[in-house]
Amino acid sequence: MKWLFSSATLVFLSACSPQTDKIYTVDELAGDEALLTKILGECRNNAGKLWETPTCRNAEAADGKLRLERGRRALGG
């Protein structure tokens, strides 16, 4: 009986746990500028909570990568 109660409790608690967001890589974000813009907006609007998340760090890195590529193209390189 204790086993049944423990199992039911475990199933209930795991069903109530918060969903984790997908962690996007730098290349995924650099390839989809609309997604990058959306994520950067969310990260910058709630920097205190989201700044250290992997997706926000990857979004900043992807933004920097795209800026460098645009700069190289503008200079003819």
N, C-alpha and C positions, 0 to 999 in steps of 0.2 A: 504494500500500500504506500509506503514511503517513497518507493521508486516511482510509482505512478504520479504522485504529487510533485516530486522533484522534476520529473520529465515535463509535466504540464507547465510548471513554473518556468522552466528553461525555455520551452517553446514560446510561451507568452512573452517573456522578456526579450527574446531575440526578434520577435515580430514587432515589438515596439521600439527597437533601436533605430536611431536616425539613419537615413539613407546617406551614403557617402557620394560625393560628386566625383565625376570622372576627372582624372588628372590628365590634362592635355600636355603633349610634348611641345617643344619649341618648334619643331618642323610642322606639326599639325596646325599650330596656331599661325605660323608664317604662311602656310598654304591657304588658309581661310581667313581673309582679312575682316570679314563681317563678324565672325566669331571672336577674333582677336579684339576688335573694337568693343564688342559687347563685354567681354571679360575684363578688359582694361578699365572700362567705365565702372563696372561693379567693384573692381579691386581698388580703384582710386577713390570711389565714393565711400567706401567702408574700409579704409586703410588700416585702422586700428585693429580690426578683427581679421581681415583677410590678407594683409600684406605678407605674412610669412607662410601662406599656403603654397604648395608646389605649383599649382596652376597659375597663381598670380606672379610668382617668380619667373615661371616659364613664359608668361605673357609679356613681361617686361623685357626678357631676353629676346623674344621674337620681335618685339617692337624695335629694339635696338638693332637687331640684325637687318630688318627691313629698311630702317633709316640709313644704315651704312650702304646697303645695296643701291638705294635710290641716290645717295650722294655720289657713289662711284659712276652710276649711269649719267648723272647730271654733268660730271666732269669728263665724260667721254671714256671712262675706263671700264 
